[in-house]
Structures are given as C-alpha cells and as structure tokens.
Amino acid sequence: MRTLITILIICSAFLIIPVSVSAQKVFSCDHSYEADVKVFVAKYTYEADLLVYRVKYSYEAGQNDGKWFFCKYNYEADKTIYFCDYSYEADLIICFVDNSYEAKWREKSMQYLMY
C-alpha cells in the first residue's frame, strides 16, 4: 500500500509540473532579417557553442540537445536560422558532427537562443 501511494504521488507530480519541450526543427532562410537566430558554422568542434547532428526525420529531432531536422517550409519549423559568412555576425556558432551521440551544448549559456 505504501509503495502504491508513493507511485501515485510521483505520477501526480509530473502532471502538476509544467514541462517545456522545444523540438529542434529548423528552417534555413535566405536573409538575416527573417531569422530568429543567426548561425555560423565552425570547422572545428572546439570553436562551437553547439555541436549539431542533422537527423533525417522530424520525429528524430531532439529537445534543444543539438539534434536538428531541417524543414522544407518555414511554417513547419520551430526556429528560423540564417547561416552567416563570418563568426562575428552570428548569435550562435555551431559545428556539424557525424554521430548523434556527439550532439550537445558546449556553451550552456547560449541555450536560450533555441527555446
């Protein structure tokens, strides 16, 4: 009986606490003024704020963990990004990685940009 009550309390806590989920579906726009976030792609992982893994399907997109799905249309995306030519123009510096387990934030203070 005691374990049942504990389980019910834990389950009800998850219903009360609001959970913020932000999928990483992005759309690459043609002009910087259209973008929510301006992004520069670095050559090396140590230069990046975020290591990004490009997923093939939208259901594989992460919750602000660096797994991005690129949408065909801007209305499908949660964030619109613009790829800058120079790092000083960008809000966020990323580096694309080859494996999903490598995707992560290196600079946690920049996470707010993708919420």
Secondary structure, DSSP 8 states (H G I E B T S, - for coil): -HHHHHHHHHHHHHHHS-----B-EEEE-SSGGG-SEEEEE-SSGGG-SEEEEE-SSGGG--BSSSEEEE-SSGGG-SEEEEE-SSGGG-SEEEEE-SSGGG-EES-GGGGGGG-
